[in-house]
Amino acid sequence: MDVKVTRNLSVYKSTMASVKSSDKNVAVPASADSKVKNDEIIISSDAIKKQEAAKISADLHKSINEGASAERLSQLKGQIQDGSYQVSAEIIAKRLMSGI
C-alpha cells in the first residue's frame, strides 16, 4: 500500500497547472558576455514542459523510494489489527479513474 499517492498527486496537479499558465517561449542568452548580442537560444514551451515533467517524475520517484514513516506504519498496523482501518470508497474511485 502506497500512503503518499494523494500528496504526490496534488503536487503533480499544482505543478501542471502552473506549467499550463506559463505557455510562452523563453529566450536565454547564449553567453553572459554582453558583447555578443546576436546569439541566443530559444527554448520552446514544449521543451520547458518536458523538462518540468522530468523533474516531477524524478521527485515522485524519490518520494516513493523513501517510503512511509515508521510512525505512520505502526499507526496503520494498529488500525488493521483492531479492525478500525477504513478505506474511503471515494479515494478508491478517484484512483481508479486517474489510472493509478
Secondary structure, 3 states (H helix, E strand, C coil): CCCCHHHHHHHHHHHHHHHHHCCCCEEEECCCCCCCCCCEEEECHHHHHHHHHHHHHHHHHHHHHHCCCHHHHHHHHHHHHHCCCCCCHHHHHHHHHHCC
